[in-house]
Amino acid sequence: MLVKDKKLKVKVNVSEINCPKFTCYWPRLDPGVFTQGQGYRERSSGPREWLCGNREIRGCPTQTFLLV
């Protein structure tokens, strides 16, 4: 789902609507698909999208804590 990040002022692909409030939230530009020995390549020819880097690399944690 896409959620508007108030600091970056862009839509970020996250797993749930409250993700920007979690400590694990890490918005970054989509680097593309990684292939061993070849590096990254773009997923599509369109503009790069923003996503949660933790979700992309490690998956969402089982317990997430809200920022206070």
Sequence and secondary structure as in RCSB ss.txt:
>XXXX:A:sequence
MLVKDKKLKVKVNVSEINCPKFTCYWPRLDPGVFTQGQGYRERSSGPREWLCGNREIRGCPTQTFLLV
>XXXX:A:secstr
 EEEETTTTEEEE SSTTGGGBTT  EEE   EEETTTEEE SSSS   EEEHHHHHT   SS  B  
